[in-house]
Amino acid sequence: MAISTADFKNGLRIMIDNDPWTITYFQHVKPGKGGAFVRSKVRNLRTGQNVERTFRAGEKFEPADTTDIVMQYLYSDGQDSYVFMDNSTYDQLTFTAKQIGDGIKYLQENMEVKALMYQDKPLTVEIPSFIVSKVVQTDPGEKGNTATGATKPATIETGAIIYVPLFINEGEKIRVDTRTDEYVERAK
């Protein structure tokens, strides 16, 4: 089933020039003169390359033959390899730091992630949008200095540094948005 430019939405995976791509942004444009077109930003799922492309309105594409598999993070070999286990078949797959991307700083043992596969080959790993982690190092908060909404750096269990409100102390659990690297709230 072919996908038309009218069906574009963020996250849609299509084939362009025999490569799987995902749409990260799109805008339908109808100029006063000439034909309509779609301005878009797409990311190559194999290489990670981001490109701006323009497509004619009504242009057709084949859907990318990709699958999402729920996997569990097991361990890192200490080099550049990270081992994940398929939760349904118990097969183990190894991903590189480049395949995982920025989300690598939030990996926790036994964390469930989504692995993107193309033609039975692993492409990328998608970390959950929110994680709960313990603060392992931060400066103590000062009493009465919270009216300004000021923040301070805090290191969480995974090694990532997050800016948190002044009232957060070492040992507390916090919820972190992994997409924006921001503190969300205290966690229980």
ZISUL-V127154 format. One record per pair of residues at least 6 apart in sequence whose C-alpha atoms are under 6 Angstrom apart, sorted by sequence separation. I is the first residue (numbers start at 0). J is the second residue. D is the distance in whole Angstrom. If there is no record, write none. Layout:
BEGIN
i/j/d
I/J/D
I/J/D
END
This chain:
BEGIN
i/j/d
13/19/6
14/20/6
29/35/4
42/48/6
75/81/4
84/90/6
116/122/6
154/160/4
175/181/6
13/20/5
28/35/6
42/49/4
84/91/4
115/122/6
153/160/5
175/182/5
12/20/6
28/36/5
41/49/6
74/82/5
83/91/6
115/123/5
153/161/5
175/183/5
12/21/4
28/37/6
41/50/5
73/82/6
83/92/5
114/123/6
152/161/6
153/162/6
174/183/5
11/21/5
27/37/5
40/50/6
73/83/5
82/92/6
114/124/4
152/162/4
174/184/5
10/21/6
11/22/5
26/37/6
40/51/4
72/83/4
82/93/5
113/124/6
151/162/5
173/184/6
10/22/5
26/38/5
39/51/6
71/83/5
81/93/5
113/125/5
150/162/6
151/163/6
173/185/4
174/186/6
9/22/5
10/23/6
25/38/6
39/52/5
71/84/5
81/94/5
112/125/6
150/163/5
173/186/5
9/23/5
25/39/4
70/84/5
80/94/6
112/126/5
150/164/4
172/186/5
9/24/6
24/39/5
38/53/5
70/85/5
80/95/5
150/165/5
24/40/5
37/53/6
70/86/5
79/95/6
137/153/5
23/40/6
37/54/5
79/96/6
136/153/6
23/41/5
36/54/6
136/154/5
22/41/4
36/55/4
135/154/6
163/182/6
21/41/6
36/56/5
134/154/6
135/155/5
21/42/5
35/56/5
134/155/4
135/156/6
20/42/5
133/155/6
20/43/4
133/156/6
20/44/5
99/123/6
102/126/6
19/44/6
98/123/5
99/124/5
140/165/5
140/166/5
137/169/6
136/169/6
135/169/5
73/108/6
134/169/5
135/170/6
72/108/6
73/109/6
134/170/5
72/109/5
133/170/6
134/171/6
71/109/5
72/110/5
133/171/6
71/110/6
133/172/4
71/111/4
132/172/5
70/111/6
132/173/6
70/112/5
131/173/6
69/112/6
131/174/4
19/63/5
69/113/5
130/174/6
68/113/6
130/175/5
68/114/5
129/175/6
14/61/6
67/114/6
129/176/5
13/61/6
14/62/6
67/115/5
128/176/6
129/177/6
13/62/4
14/63/5
66/115/6
128/177/5
13/63/5
66/116/5
12/63/5
65/116/6
4/56/6
65/117/5
105/157/6
4/57/5
3/57/6
4/58/6
3/58/6
104/159/6
3/59/4
2/59/5
1/59/6
2/60/5
1/60/5
2/61/6
1/61/5
END
